[in-house]
Amino acid sequence: MTSARFGLLLDVDGPVASPLTRTVSPAVIGHLVALAAAGWPVVFNTGRSDEFIRTQVMEPMIAAGLPADVTLHAVCEKGGVWFSFSGSGAGAGEVSVDGELALPASYASAIRDLVAEKYTGHMFFDETKRSMVSVEQNVDVANADYLAEQKEFDADALELMSRFDMGVCRLDHHAPDSDDSVDYRIDPTIISTDIEALGVGKDLGARRALTLLQDAGTPVPRTWRTVGDSRTDYAMADELHALGYDVAHVDVRPADGVPAKPYPVLTAGELIHDDAGEAFLRRWTQMAAGEALDDSAVL
């Protein structure tokens, strides 16, 4: 293997998986395999479940020729769940769950019932989550229709929080519990609503990523590229920068506004989502192969 140029910390929805089809293109899979095989540390830092990563990322990567001696890491549910996998026959290793960050099972059941009673036409309850509660847009529903319905669902989820005496925030709205505490967050995205403990986030995912590499005996690069499609994804670059790493963040959906940051923020011109992610991964794959590149601005 060649020495790593930098480590990659990748959100999955948007830069890796299409938010429309919820699948990963063969081109993206091929780049990920090539980069991992070249010795570049690749860690997924996602709100998705371990099952989603296994079926949509790990299994296609293994089928595409991921070497048996190459290990990748996945931090799922924004740091609440994590596991590693390789190209060997064993595939995925043991899944770890931070029990202190898991939502009460009774609340998850109430949300499942709420979706079944009122919202199945627009969204579904994600049964694969282990620590957070997520409700996601049906693939056959127009996004504008889903987003309109999402507001009503989020209001119902907030009301349920009060019934369970769970302090919660959603954007600028704060509703403390009977002890005047707020321990949970309702986080709406363009295709889902995540209901989670305040302790989770892409910053926690970044710290878990470093720990996974260290525990595996992998040299931790000083230079990183983080990739995401939402403002909350900047937290992983923020964390790495605060820890003293050289980092640049790739924003594959900059239309939401690019915040001022003490590190470079990169975009892919008119390309967005997994098209932009594929463009960056392709350039990095060329770098890993030793190809000379003229356009260093996209690195």
N, C-alpha and C positions, 0 to 999 in steps of 0.2 A: 504494500500500500504506500501511496505517496503521503507526505506530511500534509496535515490539514491547513488550508488557508484561513478559514474561520468556521466557527460553529453556527449551525442553523437552528433557530427556535421558531417553529412554525405553528400558527393557528391553522385549523383545518377547514372549517366552513369559510368559503370565500377564496382564500389563496390556494388551497389544495383541492378541496371538493367544490363542485358547482353548487351554488345555492338554489339553482333551479332543479337539477336532477338529483342532487345529494349523492352523486357518484364522483369518482376520480378518473380523469382521462388517462388512457395508456401513455400519452406523452409525459404527463406529470409523474406517473409511476416510474417510467423509464429513467427520468432525471433523478428521482429520489434514490433508485437502486444504484445508478452510476456514482452519485455523490457519496453515498454510504460505503460503497465498495472502494472508493478512492481514499477513504479514511477521514472524510469530513464528519464530525459529530452531528447527527441529525436527531432532534428531539421535537416531538409534537406537543404543543401546549394548547389544549383545546377544551371547550365546554362539552364536547361530545363524550359519549360513553366508551368504555373499553370495547364493548361489542361492536360499535360502529367502526372503531379503528381497526379491529381485527378483520371485519368483513370487507371494508371499503379501502383499507390501506395495506394492512399486513398481508392478507392472503394474496392480493394482486401483486405485491412486491415479491413475495416468495415465488409466485408463478412466473414472474418476469426474470427470475434468476438471482435473487438476493443471495449472496454467498453464505454458506453455513456458518462461517466464523465471524460474520458481521452482526453486531447487535445495535438495535435502535431502541429508543425509549419513548414512551407515551405518557404524558401527564394529562389526565382526563378530568372532566367535571371541574375545571378551573382549579386543580390542585387537590381535590378531594379523593381522587383515585389515580393510581399509576401502575404501570407494568412495563416490562421490556420484552422484546422479541428478536429472533434471529432467523436466518434462512435455513436453519437446521430443521430436521423433522419435528422437533419439539414445538417449534413455532413460538406461541406466547408463553411467557413465564407466569408465575403466580401474580394475581391481582391484589394490590394493597388498597385498603380503604381507611381513610381517617374518620373513625367513628365519631369524634368530637365535632366534625363538620357536617354530619348527616342530619337531614331534617327528620322530625318525628314521623314514624310510619303512619300514625293516625291522620296527620295532616295530608300526607301523600295520598292516602285512601280517599280523603274528602275531595281532593282535587281530581282524582280519577273519576269519582262519582259525578262531580260537577261537569266535567267534559262530556261524560256519557249522557247526561241529562239535557245539556244545552248547546254543546259546541261541536258535535261530531261532524257537522257539515263543513266546518272550516279547519279543524285542527284535531290532533290526536295526542293522547297521553303517552309519553315515552317510557315504556316499561323497562328499558335497559339501564336506566340511571340507578346508581347505587347510593349516592350521597345527596344529590340535589333532586329537585322535582322540575321536570321540563314538559312543556306542551308545545307542539310544533305544527306549523302549517301543513295541511294536506298538499301533496304534490300537484294534484289536479285543480287546485283552487288558485284564482288570480291573487297576486300578492296584495293589490290594493283592497280587495274584498277581505282578505285575511287581516290586514292591518286595522281595518275599521272594526272588525269583530274582536281583535286582540284587546282593544281598549276596554270593551265590556268585560271580557274575561279577566283582565288584570284587576278591574274594579271588584269583581266577584272574589278573586283570590285575596285581595286586600281585606275584604269583609270577612272572609273565612279566617284570616290571620287573627282578627280581633276576637272571633269566637273561641279560638284556641289560646288566647292571651299570649300571642307571639308578637313582640315588637318588630316592626318592619318599616323599610323605606322603599319608595319607588321614585326614581328621579329626585325631584325636590320635595316630595311628600314624605313626611315622617309620622308614624303612628306608634308611639311607645307602648310597651306592655304595662301591666299593673305595677311593676317595679320601676317604671319610667326608663326602661331599657329598650334599645333597638338592636336585635341580634341577627336579623334576617333582611334579605334584599329581594325585591322583585325586579328582574332585569329584562326588559323587553328588547329583542333584537329584530332584525328585518324578517326573520322566518320563525321565531319562537319566543317564548317567555321562559326564562330560567328563574326558579325560586330557590334561593341558596342562602347559606350562612354567610355573614359578613366577612368571615375569615378567608373565604376562597377568593381567587382572582388570578389574573395573569402574572402578577408579581409573585404570588405564592408558587405558581407553576414554574416560573423562572428559577426560583430557589430550589424547588424539587428537581428540576432538570440538572442543575449543577451537582446536587447530591447524588443523583443517579449516575452521572458520569464519574464522579469521584469514587463511588462505591464499586463501580465496575472496573476501576483502575485505568480509565481512559484519561489521557492528558486533556485538561480543560483549556481550550483556546483562550487567548487574551482578546481576540477579535470575534465579534458576533454580528450576524444579521438576524433581526427579528422580523416576522412577516405577519400582518393581520389586515382585517377589513373593517374594524370598528375603532372608535376612540378608546374603548377599554383595553384594546390590544397594545396600546402604547405603554401600558404598565409593565410589560415584560422588558422593553427597552429601558424604561425608567429605572427598573430594579437593577439591571445589569450595569447601567451607567453609574448608579449610586454605589455599586460594589466595586467600581474602578475598572470595569471592562471597557474596551473600545467597541462601540456599538453604533450601528445605523439601523433605522427602522424602515421597512418597506410597507407602504400603505397602498393596498390594492383597491380601496374605495375612498379616494381623497375628496369626493364631492361633499362629504360631511364636514369638511373643513380640516385643514392641517394645522395643528397647534404649534406654537413656538416651543422648540425643544433645544437642549444644549448639545444635541447630537444630530447628525444628518438624517433627514427624512427623504426617502426615495420613492418615486412613483414611476409608472410605465406609460406615460403619455396618455393616449386615449384608451388604452387597455385597462380593464377592471376585472375584479374577481379572479377566477382561476385562469383566465387568459393572461392577466398580468402576472400571476404567480408562476405560470409556465414560462413566461418570457424571462423572468429572473432566474428560475431554476435552470433554464437552458443555457444562459450565460455562465452561471456558476459551474455547470457541467463542462462547458468548454474550457473554463479556467482549470478545473480539476484534470482535464485531459492535456493541459499544457498548451492550449491554443492561444495565440496572440490575439488580444482584443484591442480595438481602437477606442471604443466608447466606454471609458472607465466610469462615466457619470452614472451608469445604471448598475454599478456594482455595490 
